[in-house]
Amino acid sequence: MHRRRTGIRIMSQLIRLIKPLLPIMFLAVTLGVSGYLCAIFLTVSAAAGILMVMGFSLPPMFPASIKEIFIMMAVLSAFRGILHYGEQDCNHYIAFKLLADIRSKVFKALRNLCPAKLEGKDKGNLISIITSDIELLEVFYAHTISPVCIAVVTSLIMVIFIGSFSVVCGLLALTGYVSIGIILPVWNSKRGSEAGMEYRSQFGNLNSFILDSLRGLRETIQYGQEQKSMLKLEEGSCRLSECQGNLKKLEGSSSAVTGTCITGFSFFMLFFTLLLHQSEMIGFEAVVLSTVAMMSSFGPVTALSSLSNNLNQTLACGERVLSVLEEIPQVREVAGKQKTFFTGASVNHVNFAYREEIILKDISLEIPEKKIIGIFGKSGSGKSTLLKLLMRFWDAKQGQILISDRKVEDINTSDLRDMEGYVTQDTVLFHDTIANNIAVGKLNAAREEIVNAAKKASLHDFINTLPDGYDTSVGELGDRLSGGERQRIGIARAFLHNAPLLLLDEPTSNLDSLNEGIILKSLQEERRERTVILVSHRQSTMSLAEEIWEMDGARIS
């Protein structure tokens, strides 16, 4: 079981990604600190002006006349807005730049994990990670890192300023900043870490349920399961609302405690400086300026305390995203090896199991070049698994799979994909045109090549009956087409790919006898150009094979 990271570890791993953008981050912190100081000293300058009118002398750092104080206040007011805008602009530039980079890394990680590690994974949760989880990291990059730095720098400057009147007052201010900017956020984070992760998990689960419900909508209606689906949806929504409610309660209590602490430290500074004044240790102007400075300088650390309310969700998102990025692929891609060209394949004493379930046991098979090999057997006998091992979707537990007398583990993954074309009985179509779905088999394929592939797959005449022809949209997941039409698009892809080894897994299972005959004829003509491994339970399809192997209880004969 994966051990949860601590919040500190998650933040440190996310912060490492900022390294290329450190100059912009430094600029954001500089602008932020300057902006907060403008806001703080705007109030302090007003207090200084009042003191000057009352006849009190001010420290040398303040202007010598009322006019100069008003000018300073006007300048501080103008610069406060400009500096704040600049800080936010820098932070969001960093955030969106990094989010784009993280999305790229996540997609690359998922591609490396496919298909072995993603087989049977909860697709709704994956969608949630790719979309909303990454999007919520914007809170961390745009509203967490620089505010932390700004709070630290601003607080140190204010400790020095207040400490210039009295060292003890400076220490009191430091205690207040540490309490509100560090102790309270850590406390809130610990309280809400589990609630944040639970909310993100429930959000992903609800995504999965909605995705499954939309895909199976026709079956739900057909079998009268609408009420049951609605109840499940309501239950999921209620659980999500409950999790959200828990987070809001934590946020409310956190805000209340923070507000109480700010008030307490502000009044404590007032009472303490008054005691010092009574003891003639500081002047009255120091009482006023220290107290006003203290009251107006909690903005940066309050921002940190407020961040802890949203940080629980953000860290939960970071945990889920980092888990994907750090997931170790079951099958690693190979690159940098000598290029391989197909001259035949063989399977030698191969064993394979999904966890504890043995699928293939001591399988051996010769696959000569430019031959049609048939693999026949009942459902669950391991026919499809054998093709996946040839594609190196998984690695064999024992034994060897050789292509051109080289182990598949020693062949460049790109060479393996170029040498093999793979067609399954469940063809996945993208929400695009028929032409573009066929063109998946070959990048930048010309329309003429797409048409020729469609003809070989007995698809061209059907396409010509459509109003938009090859530019007809197949709908989401190809739901505008029949199972046979989707399957023929998959076969057309394989023909367009033009690989020397063609792996066909039940390629005619959804076809009528007429279309099956046309496709088998095309495969018969292709035998001069390529090797075909044909997996099927249909005797009519097996009639094309020159050599037939039968799978029986994880064995082959």
Steps between C-alpha positions, in 0.01 A plus 500: 500500500633846410604698806361852512753783478510772761384848400857630526628230263224567247576873503876445468450273198267750336737789573785323315308549177536878534878503450494623135272789602689620809578850359129566448423360844760736651336792317156394629626488860672840465183658362286331764716613791512854363122502453429383855746753644321774306167392652641469853690829500204681346319440831812562707561829314144612577566432869830688473318798348255509789786486747677784319186717518479423873856623540683174558843452347540215249793267427738619223358247252181711463467826299551827684170666404132420459520584130777246445304236694196553276721475190650178634152360567390587147806326353446193720132482397586512129783249520300256716265414211772493234727275704217263594400466133861428402533234770179325394600514134836334575338235722240404242759489223701254711189297589364460147846429359557228758150353465559457127831328579338274763222400258766404246686295762180325614398410144852365438483298823159356408630407154793317661264322741277378215361248475629274775466740797178662374313176427188509716585839651222735602482727193284758675767553765766530230290765324462681833879500549571621146243780516387634837790376715763663281285812470483532880880503517464855367409594859837373617713661231314832469376550856727303734871509422552873449255592784713287736818680392323838510368429850846402628679804353225749590474367855875527552496860380212582737673326792802724438278810471303428819817380671659841431267641769551210739672164460232334713227643273687361201506155661128529576433582135712202392300272730175623344623449143634150575179399677268616222726428201649165606344336807136551399547388134688185611226422752228554241688292243526205738134526590385509139746282306280188512187702420673651194609162365156350566335784307728453196443123507122540518517755220687249283258219590202713401674581170544127437137425572374777271737387223380139529136611515531705181669215317236250610199730467321281244544187712378686808181604319454160335507307828313758706792591725439876493379516862797299625744722310336813638524366855872428453550846356321657796705293745824605331391864496405485868837348594678769299288773663574355843874508429471856373301595810774360723758709317284812535463439875875472532539818294250687721663393825842587360386850402345554842816395684717713271282809553504449877880467503547816290277698736673355803853580382397851389348589839785333682744724309291805600486407868866401510623823337278701739668326793840583353387861455385518862841372599649777283685244291346621171323816388132533411584522128662153532178366658287626212739407216579152640134417554385633162789322326407176676129526418558582133777246432314170544395495132785277372477245783118502490530402134706199612243404760222527240703290259494209742124472443545433128841342539352172623330444166801631310739264677259211440507588130878524512518155661284346226691671218842408645384140544432480126834662413689261729313182402751248368399359159456124491650499150766760427545642152822415317702745289853530363529139380593388151206531260305179448325384183243223507617156380271276703415438866491224756361429846719272713370334819310808614314517831275790596257573782281792603589517869426143616293390200709296254406593142781349291710200597805380308382644166723454195413614149686570173379790283668488156523808282216563250271226633149508643495331839165424664453470878178332597354441844219560743452828686749550782761261361762776463479582127476876548764495774749338261450785250552757776828333593610519135412873511693516832210652684620267778821305548492121529564364849715221360619400154587715201315681224726563200446720198763476228697277745518781757325515836214748493650658815809591291310655207435874481137561593458723193632218275259255663203729435612551138531125444164406652142588423242402762124475458266409787133412490423814704630781281539833680393798292573864572243779482609599149431427135517154341803608295689622807413183691643286222803731473595406859681210329739735321589860576451744211336234285374626163126471428575248223677272750206527741255411223706196393513376859122547532445299180705209634293509819170491308418848627524726195152435359337560838690828548385624159136462609554755779417869432850617598684191381841462662445826690205355695542520877489161677367655823633446850663155525362434150142476625359605161634182340412134542739251657588360159569846355726586795684173458557562130650842582743319728591260220542792257742658750707182500508488118606866493772436760647246255703312762675173400340315796123529532337382825124456465295421810152386395504744204170377355302435820257787430476451122246324285615223265515732195733756660698222665561347158617832352745560785632143490558543129699816569706314760557220250642754257718650776671167573770579241593815690459422869468242777154465655408348836128443501322437830139389468242252619331502155575201279425715193773746600745219578460368144740773387785376721781289356583363842265476800597476866238422763509654847370269771523577870801731479676257263541497124486202264 
